[in-house]
Amino acid sequence: MSTATGFASLSSNTPLVPFSYNTQGVLENDVAIRVTHCGICHSDLHHLKNEFGHNLWPMVPGHEIIGHIVEVGSSVTKFKVGDRVGVGCYINTCGKCEYCSTKRSQYCGRITLTYNSKKPDGSTTYGGYCDRIVVDHNYVNTIPENISSEEAAPLLCAGVTLYSPMKHWGVKSGHRVGILGLGGLGHMGVKLAVAMGAEVTVFSTSPNKKEEALRVLKAHHFVLSNDVEEVKKLRGSFDFLINTISGAAINLDLYIPLLKTDSTFIFVGVSPEAHSLHIAPLIVKRIALVGSLIGSVEDSQETLEFCSKNNVVPMVEVLPISEINTAMERLERNDVHYRFVVKHPPSVPKVN
């Protein structure tokens, strides 16, 4: 057993506080990771506010984890001490169902999430807002050398959450893709779709994001989504619309008509509010309204390799872990450009 230190939520809507706890011992298939960086996902904020209604306290959030292996189990051959690795949104599944056997383990009915979840032995999982985590090596990703740790962290959630559905539904060169929302998920959607060769349009309520969307993120078009008449001019234009907005429900009756026949509307943003929709436009154009949940461990590795090859990395702001509550306060008011990553202080060798 070793001690991990980090920050935990002790109750709903209260600041994160310093927290220490014993980590499990390293079993034969496990690796112990000294955490150096952890991305902040908007779902972390939802959990801190208990908006999903199933919190386990104390709760240590964080599922975009980067660090270095400090110990390996006796049966682990894929990794060695010193390797830089990542851990994403889940750390265990049944390994036997139809989803696990077809590289879709994120849909396993017995999935164990990286935090705020129960392991098969009944213990609670704690995430990456701490300096040490022990994980089965089958749920660990290798980080390409040309991607920094702070840039790699969001790829394990925000990156794969956009890459996985684009791959599954076949976004490719020549397609017209609309990205709804330009935040942590949205800016990754723009970068990935552009790298896949699509013609990309950003829909955002923030006019001050236009120049960066076009000049830096390389989107081809920018539309103010609260300008209803401008939005309506794009009816029948898109092969894909991807909703990355998680703060509120959107007006589906405005956006669905923008799609072509046999096109797809993809939800990856999770709103605490319910959406409403008149279904006639889906019927008359055979439009698919779908959702996608993160990605498998294999998807995450593929995302990392794709981003490495195509120089696709998130735009991040790095803060010390001691400023985690400041980051959460800023995230709640959308004051982030575009993803927060917290950095743990360097480990200090023990003096005997």
Buried (B, 14 or more C-beta within 10 A) or exposed (E): EEEBEBBBBEEBEEEBEEBEBEBBEBEEBBBBBBBBBBBBBBBBBBBBBBBEEEBBEBBBBBBBBBBBBBBBBEEBEEBEEEBBBBBBBBBBBBEEBEBBEEEBBBBBEBBBBBBBBEEEEEEBBBBBBBBBBBBBBBBBBBBBEEBBBBBBBBBBBBBBBBBBBBBBBEBEEEBBBBBBBBBBBBBBBBBBBBBBEBBBBBBBEBEEBBEBBBEEBEBBBBBBBEEEEEBEEBEEBBBBBBBBBBBEBBEBEEBBBBBBEEBBBBBBBBBEEEBEBEEEBBEEBEBBBEEBBBBBBBBBBBBBBBBBEEEBBBBBBBBEBEBBBEBBEBBBEEEBBBBBBBBBEEEEEEEE
